[in-house]
Amino acid sequence: MQATLPLDRMTREEKLAVMEELWADLSRDEAQVESPVWHGDVLRERAEAVKSGKETFMDWDTAKKQLRDQRT
């Protein structure tokens, strides 16, 4: 089955609403969504980088503020 949406006629808000609906439907049964192997590898690498002091992390609110400040 192929679903066709009139993307060229949809507003940004309508597109985001469709994305949210799709995500809600896909995530309804988390057991069916398998994380790819590479994802676990990346998470382990990043955790090791933080543990060894090569990388740091910050809370989400601080990160958002930094990103917003970079745009101005």
Wavefront OBJ file of the C-alpha trace (Angstrom):
o trace
v 0.000 0.000 0.000
v 1.291 3.427 -0.880
v -0.152 6.453 0.858
v 0.120 9.728 -0.987
v -0.141 13.024 0.825
v -0.508 16.398 -0.879
v 2.762 17.600 0.663
v 3.054 20.540 -1.700
v -0.334 21.832 -0.478
v 0.128 21.125 3.239
v 1.204 23.733 5.749
v 4.163 23.139 8.022
v 1.761 22.666 10.935
v -0.202 20.021 9.007
v 2.995 18.165 8.101
v 4.155 18.195 11.717
v 0.758 16.939 12.872
v 0.989 14.020 10.418
v 4.517 13.231 11.635
v 3.313 13.230 15.240
v 0.449 10.892 14.365
v 2.791 8.531 12.543
v 5.257 8.522 15.421
v 2.509 7.884 17.974
v 1.279 4.946 15.898
v 4.768 3.507 15.367
v 5.714 3.828 19.031
v 2.492 2.336 20.373
v 4.153 -1.089 20.690
v 7.768 -0.460 21.667
v 8.563 -4.182 21.656
v 8.177 -4.214 17.869
v 10.762 -1.453 17.391
v 14.243 -2.910 17.561
v 17.195 -0.636 18.018
v 19.858 -1.289 15.354
v 23.135 -2.848 16.501
v 25.117 0.209 15.433
v 23.069 2.336 17.836
v 24.309 0.342 20.829
v 27.867 0.635 19.518
v 27.588 4.423 19.245
v 26.094 4.718 22.739
v 28.925 2.625 24.218
v 31.555 4.704 22.384
v 30.029 7.945 23.636
v 29.737 6.681 27.208
v 33.407 5.652 27.124
v 34.412 9.067 25.742
v 32.592 10.800 28.614
v 34.060 8.390 31.173
v 37.605 8.967 29.894
v 37.143 12.753 29.873
v 37.433 13.104 26.080
v 33.853 14.365 25.850
v 31.433 16.169 28.127
v 27.690 16.594 28.067
v 25.214 19.183 29.254
v 21.564 19.217 30.175
v 19.034 19.786 27.394
v 17.989 23.288 28.498
v 21.606 24.500 28.409
v 22.173 22.896 25.003
v 19.049 24.557 23.560
v 20.150 27.947 24.898
v 23.610 27.545 23.366
v 22.137 26.597 19.989
v 19.727 29.525 20.070
v 22.512 31.927 21.029
v 24.641 30.708 18.085
v 21.920 31.762 15.639
v 21.993 35.382 16.771
l 1 2 3 4 5 6 7 8 9 10 11 12 13 14 15 16 17 18 19 20 21 22 23 24 25 26 27 28 29 30 31 32 33 34 35 36 37 38 39 40 41 42 43 44 45 46 47 48 49 50 51 52 53 54 55 56 57 58 59 60 61 62 63 64 65 66 67 68 69 70 71 72
